[in-house]
């Protein structure tokens, strides 16, 4: 994946904030849109740029598409670290952790 795509994706404050909000949970585009004051098409465009850069993944489940950070991505790992000290992304990351649903434990 070209570094230019990653830097282009990270150059946008709304996209960095979306990454921070996805740091602890997966969400639908609608759920992301409820948190940010943006139109549905704007959210969709931001998610498309993030996906093209390899920073988020999507999975269709029924009529919904869920977005999450791409696991084991060095940029996401570094971003999570930077979000802790970022004045705008830090609160979003903490909010995401508070709102994250506990993961189901595998059946024994």
HELIX and SHEET records of a PDB file:
HELIX    1   1 UNK A    3  UNK A   10  1                                   8    
HELIX    2   2 UNK A   13  UNK A   21  1                                   9    
HELIX    3   3 UNK A   29  UNK A   35  1                                   7    
HELIX    4   4 UNK A   40  UNK A   52  1                                  13    
HELIX    5   5 UNK A   74  UNK A   83  1                                  10    
HELIX    6   6 UNK A   89  UNK A   99  1                                  11    
SHEET    1   A 3 UNK A  27  UNK A  28  0                                        
SHEET    2   A 3 UNK A  64  UNK A  69 -1                                        
SHEET    3   A 3 UNK A  56  UNK A  61 -1                                        
END                                                                             
